[in-house]
Amino acid sequence: MTIKTSTTDTAAGTREDGVLKYAQIGDLALENGETLPDVVIGYETWGTLNEAGDNAVLILHALTGDTHVSAGRAASDAPAEVRAAAEAGGWWPTAVGPGRVIDTDKYFVVSPNMVGGCYGSTGPASPSPLSIDPEGKPWGSRFPAVTIRDSVHAEKVLADQLGITSFHHVVGGSLGGARAIEWAVTYPSLVRSVAVLASGSAATAEQIAWGHMQNLAIRQDPNFAGGDYYDGPAPDTGLALARRIAHTTYRSAAELHFRFGRDEQPGHEVLAPKYSERGRYQVENYLDYHGQKLTARFDANSYLAINEALLSHDVARGRGNLEKALALSTCRWTLAYVDSDRLFFPSDTQIIAASLPQPVEPAVIHSPCGHDGFLIEHRQLERILLQSFEAQDAADGQKTRSAGRAYPRKYLRVVA
């Protein structure tokens, strides 16, 4: 597991982008009635918040994502490892950055780590407060169950601390899309536009089934120790298996077939005298690679905590039904699905679209790659986001004109 470090505040007027920082948000009341004390939120920012506090864009990561959306810069006197981490390419560099669709010279971009994560926010691997454990040992099995809604409440406190008065956009894909939906409904006065990518309004029975297998893979690892493994070997075998299961759902059957088919890994013979001695197929090697890659950067307990939060996701919980829940929102909605997605099916997005007070037509991301298409098909996604951002800029400009002030820029097109 890799935990990045923050740097100290720089001199006044110096802007840092893509540097992990920490916000102390205090105690967090959870949906289950418990209280998570002394919560910390890890986050990164790019750009500068304007005087009105309303040029902010909230970007929410997927299941095992982190806060580092795009490359940035640290202070010149920051430690070398902090500068290197800030300057490293992020997971969405084509969409976020100077002159990009989400222009960090224009917008103040914020990317927080979800509560329960392992990239700066309070999670199972975090030292527990003295009120819980006088020795400050990791939370481990004592970490309470958190939900998407819990994390959104925590992110709201972060937004308040940063001086954000409203979000120009809240953007998220997959798990991040679930958080974006919850933001639009829970804090409607703060969200002017939301972009939900390859996500749904609630976890389906099939998603719960896939998640159940992933969670069991971790919990049944002999090193899991009920979640209290931090003094010994980590349950890497179980975590890697969970990732293999998940990654299969992130890709389409067609892509796996045309990319790997039944091809053997070079140098391997799959028709061995004994099945226990056979070599590997290429697709097996591919899944093994992604499983091992995750164990090098992620905590197994955080995987469980965040995956359980996704399985509990239901924006209509406690709000009557989906139509009533979405009616609480007042923002513009942009919805997009991947046509080959077999984790969040196109129908999941269409259900949201049809349930909005003013139904919208979802955009389609054409991709043979399945669910991960929302991260792979950059040009298609950026066109969708460009339309959404221009529409909100136009709406903001209309309000400015109505107030008697100059319209800030000329738009080539306006998308309702």
C-alpha positions as CSV (number, residue, x, y, z in Angstrom):
1,M,0.0,0.0,0.0
2,T,1.4,3.4,-1.0
3,I,0.4,6.4,1.1
4,K,1.5,9.7,-0.4
5,T,2.6,12.6,1.9
6,S,1.7,16.2,2.0
7,T,3.8,19.3,2.1
8,T,3.7,22.4,4.2
9,D,1.9,25.5,3.2
10,T,3.9,27.6,0.7
11,A,4.4,31.3,0.6
12,A,1.4,33.5,0.0
13,G,0.4,33.6,-3.6
14,T,2.2,30.3,-4.5
15,R,-0.2,27.8,-6.0
16,E,0.3,24.1,-5.5
17,D,-1.5,21.6,-7.8
18,G,-1.9,17.9,-7.3
19,V,-0.3,17.7,-3.8
20,L,-2.0,15.5,-1.3
21,K,-3.3,17.5,1.7
22,Y,-5.3,16.6,4.7
23,A,-8.5,18.2,6.2
24,Q,-9.5,17.6,9.8
25,I,-13.3,17.5,9.7
26,G,-14.0,16.2,13.2
27,D,-16.6,13.6,14.2
28,L,-18.8,12.1,11.4
29,A,-22.3,10.9,12.3
30,L,-22.9,7.7,10.2
31,E,-26.1,6.4,8.7
32,N,-26.0,3.4,10.9
33,G,-26.1,5.5,14.1
34,E,-22.5,5.2,14.9
35,T,-20.0,8.1,15.1
36,L,-16.6,8.0,13.4
37,P,-14.4,10.3,15.5
38,D,-11.6,12.6,14.4
39,V,-12.1,12.1,10.7
40,V,-9.5,13.2,8.2
41,I,-10.1,13.7,4.5
42,G,-7.2,13.4,2.0
43,Y,-7.7,15.5,-1.0
44,E,-5.9,17.3,-3.9
45,T,-6.7,20.5,-5.7
46,W,-5.8,22.2,-9.0
47,G,-6.4,25.8,-9.9
48,T,-7.6,28.7,-7.7
49,L,-10.9,29.2,-6.1
50,N,-12.5,32.5,-7.2
51,E,-13.7,35.2,-4.8
52,A,-17.3,34.0,-5.1
53,G,-16.3,30.4,-4.2
54,D,-18.3,29.1,-7.1
55,N,-15.9,28.0,-9.8
56,A,-15.2,24.6,-8.1
57,V,-15.4,21.2,-9.8
58,L,-15.6,18.1,-7.6
59,I,-14.1,15.0,-9.2
60,L,-14.9,11.7,-7.5
61,H,-12.8,8.6,-8.0
62,A,-13.8,5.0,-8.7
63,L,-13.5,2.0,-6.4
64,T,-9.7,1.7,-6.1
65,G,-9.0,5.2,-7.5
66,D,-7.1,7.9,-5.7
67,T,-7.0,11.7,-5.4
68,H,-4.4,12.2,-8.1
69,V,-6.5,13.1,-11.1
70,S,-3.8,14.9,-13.1
71,A,-0.2,16.0,-12.9
72,G,0.5,19.2,-11.0
73,R,3.3,20.9,-9.2
74,A,4.5,21.2,-5.6
75,A,6.5,24.0,-4.0
76,S,10.1,24.2,-5.1
77,D,11.2,23.6,-1.5
78,A,9.0,20.5,-1.0
79,P,10.6,17.1,-0.5
80,A,11.7,15.4,-3.7
81,E,9.1,12.6,-3.2
82,V,6.3,15.1,-2.8
83,R,7.4,16.9,-6.0
84,A,7.6,13.6,-7.8
85,A,4.1,12.6,-6.7
86,A,2.6,15.9,-7.7
87,E,4.2,15.8,-11.1
88,A,3.3,12.2,-11.9
89,G,0.6,11.6,-14.5
90,G,-2.9,11.1,-12.9
91,W,-5.7,8.8,-13.9
92,W,-7.6,11.4,-15.9
93,P,-4.9,13.7,-17.4
94,T,-6.5,14.2,-20.8
95,A,-9.7,15.7,-19.3
96,V,-8.2,17.7,-16.4
97,G,-5.4,20.3,-16.7
98,P,-4.5,23.7,-18.2
99,G,-6.5,24.2,-21.4
100,R,-8.3,20.8,-21.0
101,V,-12.1,20.4,-20.9
102,I,-11.9,20.8,-17.1
103,D,-9.5,23.7,-17.3
104,T,-7.5,24.1,-14.2
105,D,-6.7,27.7,-15.2
106,K,-10.4,28.4,-15.0
107,Y,-11.9,26.0,-12.5
108,F,-10.9,25.0,-9.0
109,V,-10.7,21.2,-9.1
110,V,-11.1,19.2,-5.9
111,S,-10.6,15.4,-5.7
112,P,-11.1,13.9,-2.2
113,N,-10.4,10.3,-1.1
114,M,-13.5,8.6,0.0
115,V,-13.9,7.9,3.7
116,G,-12.7,4.3,4.3
117,G,-10.0,4.7,1.7
118,C,-6.2,4.4,1.9
119,Y,-5.1,7.5,0.1
120,G,-5.2,10.0,2.9
121,S,-8.7,9.7,4.3
122,T,-9.6,7.9,7.6
123,G,-9.9,4.2,6.9
124,P,-9.3,0.8,8.5
125,A,-5.5,1.2,8.2
126,S,-5.5,4.6,9.9
127,P,-4.4,4.8,13.5
128,S,-7.5,4.8,15.7
129,P,-7.9,7.8,18.0
130,L,-6.9,7.5,21.7
131,S,-10.6,7.4,22.7
132,I,-10.8,4.1,20.8
133,D,-7.4,2.6,21.4
134,P,-4.9,4.1,23.9
135,E,-2.1,2.6,21.8
136,G,-3.3,4.1,18.5
137,K,-3.4,0.8,16.7
138,P,-5.0,0.7,13.2
139,W,-8.8,0.6,13.2
140,G,-8.8,-2.8,11.5
141,S,-11.9,-4.9,12.3
142,R,-13.2,-2.1,14.5
143,F,-13.7,0.3,11.6
144,P,-17.5,1.0,11.3
145,A,-19.5,0.5,8.1
146,V,-19.6,3.6,6.0
147,T,-21.9,4.4,3.1
148,I,-21.8,6.6,0.0
149,R,-24.0,9.1,1.8
150,D,-21.6,9.2,4.8
151,S,-18.7,10.1,2.6
152,V,-20.7,12.8,0.8
153,H,-21.4,14.3,4.2
154,A,-17.7,14.3,5.0
155,E,-16.9,15.8,1.6
156,K,-19.4,18.6,2.3
157,V,-17.5,19.6,5.4
158,L,-14.3,19.7,3.3
159,A,-16.0,21.9,0.8
160,D,-17.1,24.3,3.6
161,Q,-13.5,24.4,4.9
162,L,-12.2,25.2,1.5
163,G,-14.7,28.1,1.1
164,I,-16.6,26.6,-1.7
165,T,-20.1,28.1,-2.0
166,S,-21.3,25.9,-4.9
167,F,-19.9,23.4,-7.4
168,H,-20.0,24.3,-11.1
169,H,-19.9,20.5,-11.7
170,V,-19.8,17.3,-9.7
171,V,-18.3,14.6,-11.9
172,G,-17.9,10.9,-11.2
173,G,-17.7,7.5,-12.9
174,S,-18.7,4.1,-11.5
175,L,-18.4,4.4,-7.7
176,G,-17.6,8.1,-8.2
177,G,-20.9,8.4,-10.2
178,A,-22.8,6.9,-7.2
179,R,-21.2,9.6,-5.0
180,A,-22.1,12.3,-7.6
181,I,-25.8,11.2,-7.7
182,E,-25.8,11.4,-3.9
183,W,-24.3,14.8,-3.9
184,A,-27.0,16.1,-6.3
185,V,-29.8,14.9,-4.1
186,T,-28.3,15.5,-0.6
187,Y,-26.9,19.0,-1.2
188,P,-28.9,20.4,-4.1
189,S,-28.2,24.0,-3.3
190,L,-24.5,23.4,-3.8
191,V,-24.6,21.5,-7.1
192,R,-25.3,23.4,-10.3
193,S,-24.4,20.5,-12.7
194,V,-23.7,16.9,-12.2
195,A,-22.1,14.4,-14.7
196,V,-22.7,10.8,-13.9
197,L,-20.7,8.3,-16.0
198,A,-21.2,4.5,-16.1
199,S,-23.0,4.3,-12.9
200,G,-26.5,3.7,-11.4
201,S,-29.0,4.9,-8.8
202,A,-28.6,1.8,-6.6
203,A,-26.5,-1.4,-6.5
204,T,-28.3,-4.2,-8.3
205,A,-28.6,-7.8,-7.2
206,E,-26.0,-8.8,-9.8
207,Q,-23.5,-6.2,-8.6
208,I,-24.1,-7.3,-5.0
209,A,-23.4,-10.9,-6.1
210,W,-20.1,-9.9,-7.8
211,G,-19.2,-7.8,-4.8
212,H,-20.0,-10.7,-2.4
213,M,-17.5,-12.9,-4.2
214,Q,-14.8,-10.2,-4.1
215,N,-15.3,-9.7,-0.4
216,L,-15.3,-13.4,0.4
217,A,-12.0,-13.7,-1.5
218,I,-10.4,-11.3,1.0
219,R,-12.1,-12.5,4.1
220,Q,-11.2,-16.1,3.5
221,D,-7.5,-15.4,3.0
222,P,-5.7,-17.1,5.9
223,N,-3.8,-13.9,6.6
224,F,-6.9,-11.8,6.9
225,A,-7.1,-12.4,10.7
226,G,-10.6,-11.0,10.9
227,G,-9.3,-7.7,9.6
228,D,-6.6,-7.3,12.2
229,Y,-3.6,-8.2,10.1
230,Y,-1.5,-5.1,10.3
231,D,1.1,-6.7,12.6
232,G,1.6,-9.6,10.2
233,P,1.4,-10.5,6.5
234,A,-1.3,-8.8,4.5
235,P,-4.1,-10.9,2.9
236,D,-2.6,-10.2,-0.6
237,T,-3.7,-13.5,-2.1
238,G,-7.4,-12.7,-1.3
239,L,-7.1,-9.1,-2.4
240,A,-5.5,-10.1,-5.7
241,L,-8.3,-12.6,-6.3
242,A,-10.9,-10.0,-5.5
243,R,-9.3,-7.8,-8.1
244,R,-9.3,-10.6,-10.7
245,I,-13.0,-11.1,-10.2
246,A,-13.7,-7.3,-10.3
247,H,-11.5,-6.7,-13.4
248,T,-13.4,-9.4,-15.3
249,T,-16.6,-7.3,-14.8
250,Y,-14.8,-4.1,-15.9
251,R,-14.1,-5.6,-19.4
252,S,-16.4,-7.0,-22.0
253,A,-16.6,-10.6,-23.1
254,A,-15.9,-9.5,-26.6
255,E,-12.8,-7.6,-25.7
256,L,-11.4,-10.5,-23.7
257,H,-12.1,-12.8,-26.7
258,F,-10.6,-10.7,-29.4
259,R,-7.7,-9.6,-27.2
260,F,-6.7,-13.0,-25.8
261,G,-9.0,-15.7,-27.1
262,R,-7.7,-19.1,-26.1
263,D,-4.1,-18.2,-26.7
264,E,-1.5,-19.6,-24.4
265,Q,1.0,-17.5,-22.6
266,P,4.3,-17.7,-24.5
267,G,6.3,-20.6,-23.4
268,H,3.4,-22.3,-21.7
269,E,1.6,-25.6,-22.6
270,V,-2.0,-25.8,-21.4
271,L,-2.4,-29.4,-22.4
272,A,-0.1,-30.8,-19.8
273,P,-0.3,-34.5,-18.5
274,K,-1.8,-33.2,-15.2
275,Y,-4.1,-30.2,-14.9
276,S,-2.0,-29.1,-11.9
277,E,1.0,-28.8,-14.1
278,R,-0.6,-27.0,-17.1
279,G,0.6,-23.6,-18.3
280,R,-1.5,-20.5,-18.4
281,Y,-3.8,-18.9,-20.9
282,Q,-3.0,-15.3,-21.8
283,V,-6.2,-14.1,-20.2
284,E,-5.2,-15.7,-16.9
285,N,-1.8,-14.0,-17.0
286,Y,-3.6,-10.7,-17.7
287,L,-5.9,-11.1,-14.6
288,D,-3.0,-12.2,-12.5
289,Y,-1.1,-9.1,-13.4
290,H,-3.9,-6.8,-12.4
291,G,-4.4,-8.7,-9.1
292,Q,-0.8,-8.4,-8.1
293,K,-0.6,-4.8,-9.2
294,L,-3.4,-3.8,-6.8
295,T,-1.8,-5.5,-3.8
296,A,1.2,-3.2,-4.2
297,R,-0.9,-0.1,-3.7
298,F,-4.1,-0.8,-1.9
299,D,-5.3,-2.0,1.6
300,A,-7.5,-5.0,1.7
301,N,-9.7,-3.6,4.5
302,S,-10.2,-0.4,2.5
303,Y,-11.3,-2.5,-0.5
304,L,-13.9,-4.1,1.8
305,A,-15.0,-0.8,3.3
306,I,-15.5,0.9,0.0
307,N,-16.9,-2.1,-1.8
308,E,-19.5,-2.5,1.0
309,A,-20.3,1.1,0.6
310,L,-21.0,0.7,-3.1
311,L,-23.1,-2.4,-2.4
312,S,-25.2,-0.4,0.0
313,H,-25.7,2.4,-2.5
314,D,-29.3,3.4,-3.0
315,V,-30.0,7.1,-3.5
316,A,-33.7,6.4,-2.8
317,R,-33.1,5.0,0.7
318,G,-35.2,6.9,3.2
319,R,-36.6,9.1,0.4
320,G,-39.6,7.2,-0.8
321,N,-38.7,6.1,-4.3
322,L,-36.2,7.0,-7.0
323,E,-38.5,9.7,-8.6
324,K,-39.0,11.4,-5.2
325,A,-35.3,11.2,-4.4
326,L,-34.2,12.7,-7.7
327,A,-36.8,15.4,-7.5
328,L,-34.8,16.8,-4.6
329,S,-32.1,17.8,-7.0
330,T,-32.1,21.2,-8.8
331,C,-29.1,20.8,-11.0
332,R,-28.4,20.1,-14.7
333,W,-27.9,16.4,-15.3
334,T,-25.5,14.8,-17.8
335,L,-25.6,11.1,-18.0
336,A,-23.4,8.7,-20.0
337,Y,-23.2,5.0,-20.3
338,V,-20.8,2.6,-22.1
339,D,-22.7,0.5,-24.6
340,S,-20.7,-2.7,-23.8
341,D,-20.8,-2.3,-20.0
342,R,-21.7,-5.4,-18.1
343,L,-21.2,-4.1,-14.6
344,F,-23.4,-0.9,-14.8
345,F,-25.6,-1.8,-17.8
346,P,-26.9,0.9,-20.1
347,S,-30.3,0.3,-18.6
348,D,-29.0,1.5,-15.2
349,T,-28.3,4.9,-16.7
350,Q,-31.6,4.9,-18.6
351,I,-33.5,4.3,-15.4
352,I,-32.0,7.4,-13.9
353,A,-32.7,9.5,-17.0
354,A,-36.4,8.4,-17.0
355,S,-36.8,9.1,-13.3
356,L,-35.6,12.7,-13.3
357,P,-38.2,15.5,-13.0
358,Q,-37.1,16.6,-16.4
359,P,-36.0,13.5,-18.3
360,V,-32.7,13.7,-20.2
361,E,-31.3,11.7,-23.1
362,P,-28.2,9.8,-21.9
363,A,-25.0,10.1,-24.0
364,V,-23.5,6.9,-25.3
365,I,-19.8,6.0,-25.1
366,H,-19.1,3.5,-27.8
367,S,-16.4,1.0,-26.7
368,P,-15.6,-2.6,-27.0
369,C,-13.9,-2.5,-23.7
370,G,-16.8,-2.7,-21.3
371,H,-17.2,-0.7,-18.1
372,D,-13.6,0.6,-18.2
373,G,-14.6,2.4,-21.5
374,F,-15.4,5.5,-19.4
375,L,-11.7,5.7,-18.6
376,I,-10.4,4.5,-22.0
377,E,-12.5,6.4,-24.6
378,H,-11.1,9.8,-23.8
379,R,-12.2,11.7,-26.8
380,Q,-15.8,10.6,-26.6
381,L,-15.9,11.3,-22.9
382,E,-14.4,14.7,-23.3
383,R,-16.9,15.7,-26.0
384,I,-19.7,14.8,-23.5
385,L,-18.1,16.8,-20.7
386,L,-17.4,19.8,-23.0
387,Q,-21.1,20.0,-23.8
388,S,-22.0,19.8,-20.2
389,F,-19.5,22.4,-19.1
390,E,-20.4,24.8,-21.9
391,A,-24.1,24.4,-21.0
392,Q,-23.4,25.3,-17.4
393,D,-21.1,28.2,-18.4
394,A,-23.9,29.5,-20.6
395,A,-26.4,29.2,-17.8
396,D,-24.1,31.0,-15.4
397,G,-23.5,33.7,-18.1
398,Q,-27.3,34.2,-18.5
399,K,-27.6,34.8,-14.8
400,T,-24.7,37.3,-15.0
401,R,-26.4,39.2,-17.9
402,S,-29.7,39.2,-15.9
403,A,-27.8,40.9,-13.1
404,G,-26.6,43.6,-15.5
405,R,-23.0,42.4,-15.8
406,A,-21.0,41.6,-18.9
407,Y,-21.2,38.2,-20.4
408,P,-17.7,36.7,-19.8
409,R,-17.1,34.8,-23.1
410,K,-18.6,33.8,-26.5
411,Y,-19.8,30.3,-26.8
412,L,-19.7,28.4,-30.1
413,R,-22.5,26.2,-29.0
414,V,-24.9,25.8,-26.1
415,V,-26.3,22.4,-25.1
416,A,-29.4,22.3,-23.0
